[in-house]
Amino acid sequence: MRGKNYPFSGNNANNFLGPTNAQGKKINRYYSRLKPYYVKENDNDNMLLFESRFESGNLRRALCIGENTYNLILKYDYATTAYTQWYYFKISNVRKDVRYKFNIINLIKPDSSYN
């Protein structure tokens, strides 16, 4: 039997995974404090909102170069100096029936399926 001060016993058993949202899914307690890089100016603002500040997110920068066209620059893969062979990020403020073009600038690795 664990002592009275064991952190995950009794009433604290539900806190084993940390904070959760309304659906009961685990959330990162720091994510809710992050300020967005871009805030919509009004409801008609059609700029896409990119986010990758989560585990394994690797988007370094997104640049709007034209209407609905974006250049994306990715972070290098872990433990490499110049390879990028995957991408993981979130996009919001997307409109229905609009075609977007994403140019991933540095998705490179010798002898990969993207060459």
C-alpha positions in Angstrom: 0.0 0.0 0.0 1.3 3.4 -1.0 1.6 6.2 1.5 -0.9 9.0 1.9 1.3 11.4 -0.1 1.5 9.2 -3.2 0.6 11.7 -6.0 -1.6 9.4 -8.1 -3.8 7.8 -5.5 -7.2 8.6 -4.1 -8.7 11.9 -5.5 -5.6 12.7 -7.6 -5.8 9.5 -9.7 -7.5 11.3 -12.6 -4.5 13.8 -12.7 -2.1 11.0 -13.7 -2.0 12.3 -17.3 -2.0 15.9 -16.4 -4.6 18.5 -17.5 -7.4 17.5 -19.9 -9.9 19.4 -22.1 -13.7 19.1 -22.1 -13.6 15.9 -24.1 -11.2 14.3 -21.6 -8.2 14.4 -23.9 -4.8 15.3 -22.5 -3.6 18.9 -23.3 -0.2 20.5 -22.9 -0.5 23.0 -20.1 1.9 25.4 -21.9 0.0 25.3 -25.2 -2.9 27.3 -23.9 -0.6 30.1 -22.9 1.1 30.4 -26.3 0.3 33.6 -28.1 -0.5 33.2 -31.8 2.1 34.4 -34.4 -0.7 36.1 -36.4 -4.1 37.4 -35.2 -6.9 37.8 -37.7 -7.6 41.5 -38.2 -11.4 40.9 -38.8 -13.8 38.2 -39.9 -13.0 38.8 -43.6 -9.3 38.2 -43.1 -8.5 35.2 -45.3 -4.9 34.6 -44.2 -4.2 31.0 -43.3 -3.0 30.4 -39.7 -0.2 27.9 -39.4 0.9 26.3 -36.1 3.6 23.7 -35.3 4.4 24.4 -31.7 3.5 20.9 -30.6 5.4 17.6 -30.3 7.1 16.7 -33.6 5.8 19.9 -35.3 8.5 21.0 -37.7 7.3 24.1 -39.6 9.9 26.9 -39.2 8.2 29.6 -41.3 5.3 30.2 -43.6 5.4 33.0 -46.1 2.4 34.3 -48.1 3.9 35.1 -51.5 0.6 35.6 -53.4 -3.1 35.0 -53.1 -3.5 31.5 -51.7 0.1 30.7 -52.3 2.5 30.0 -49.5 6.2 29.1 -49.2 6.9 26.8 -46.3 10.3 26.3 -44.7 10.7 23.3 -42.4 13.0 22.6 -39.5 15.7 20.0 -40.1 15.0 16.5 -38.9 16.3 15.6 -35.4 20.0 14.6 -35.3 20.7 15.8 -38.8 22.4 18.9 -40.2 20.6 19.3 -43.5 17.9 16.7 -44.1 14.1 17.1 -44.1 12.0 14.2 -45.2 8.7 14.8 -43.4 6.3 17.6 -42.4 3.9 18.1 -39.6 1.9 21.2 -38.8 -1.7 22.5 -38.4 -3.5 25.0 -40.7 -6.7 26.9 -39.8 -8.9 29.6 -41.3 -9.2 27.6 -44.5 -12.2 28.3 -46.8 -14.3 25.8 -48.6 -13.8 25.4 -52.4 -10.6 27.5 -52.4 -7.4 26.0 -53.9 -4.2 26.7 -52.0 -0.7 26.1 -53.2 2.1 25.2 -50.8 5.7 25.3 -51.9 7.8 23.3 -49.4 11.2 24.8 -50.0 13.6 22.6 -48.1 12.0 19.1 -48.2 15.3 17.4 -49.2 17.2 14.2 -48.5 19.4 12.4 -51.0 17.8 9.2 -52.2 14.4 9.8 -50.7 10.9 9.5 -52.3 10.6 13.3 -52.7 13.6 13.6 -55.1 
